[in-house]
C-alpha cells in the first residue's frame, strides 16, 4: 500500500512524504508491495528533476534482554558510565 502526503510550508520548505507499508523483497531482490514493484509506483511520484534520493527503513523489533551490557545501548559497553 502506498500513502502520499504533501506538507504545506511552515518553517521548512514544502515537502512530499511517500510511505510504503507491508513491503517485502521478492526472490529477484525487488522491493514489492500488494500492488507490485515499489520502484514502478514510486517513479511517477518523484518531483521533476529528482534522480537520486535517500530513504529510511524502519523495523519493529522484539524486546530482548541483553545481559552482556546491563541495559546500555549497543556499542556503549566499553564506556565507564559510573
C-alpha positions in Angstrom: 0.0 0.0 0.0 1.3 3.5 -0.9 0.5 6.6 1.0 1.4 10.1 -0.2 1.3 13.2 1.9 2.2 16.7 0.8 3.0 19.1 3.6 2.5 22.8 3.2 5.4 25.1 4.1 5.8 26.1 7.7 9.3 26.9 8.8 10.9 24.5 6.3 10.2 24.1 2.6 7.2 22.3 1.3 7.8 18.6 1.0 6.3 15.4 -0.2 6.3 12.3 2.0 5.8 8.9 0.4 5.2 5.9 2.7 5.0 2.2 1.6 3.6 -0.3 4.1 3.9 -4.0 4.1 6.9 -4.0 1.7 8.9 -7.2 1.1 11.8 -8.3 -1.2 10.8 -10.9 -3.7 13.0 -13.7 -4.9 14.6 -11.4 -7.6 15.6 -8.8 -5.0 12.9 -6.3 -6.0 11.0 -4.3 -3.4 7.3 -5.2 -3.7 4.0 -4.5 -2.0 0.5 -5.7 -2.6 0.3 -3.6 -5.8 3.6 -4.7 -7.4 7.0 -3.1 -7.7 7.7 -0.3 -5.3 10.0 1.3 -7.8 7.4 1.4 -10.5 4.9 3.0 -8.2 7.5 5.5 -6.9 9.0 6.7 -10.1 6.0 8.8 -11.3 5.6 10.3 -7.8 9.2 11.8 -7.8 9.3 15.6 -8.4 10.7 16.6 -11.7 14.5 16.5 -11.9 14.9 14.1 -8.9 17.0 11.2 -9.9 18.7 10.2 -6.6 17.2 10.2 -3.2 17.6 8.8 0.3 15.1 6.6 2.1 15.0 5.2 5.6 13.8 1.8 6.7 12.2 1.2 10.0 11.6 -2.2 11.7 9.7 -3.2 14.8 12.0 -5.4 16.9 11.1 -7.8 19.6 12.0 -6.8 23.2 15.1 -8.8 24.2 17.1 -8.5 27.4 20.8 -8.0 26.6 22.6 -9.4 29.7 26.0 -8.6 28.3 25.8 -4.8 28.7 23.5 -4.2 31.6 20.9 -2.3 29.5 23.3 0.2 27.9 22.7 0.8 24.2 24.6 -1.4 21.8 28.1 -0.1 21.2 28.4 1.5 24.6 29.6 -1.5 26.5 33.2 -0.2 26.6 32.3 3.1 28.3 32.7 3.5 32.0 29.5 5.4 32.9 29.9 5.2 36.7 
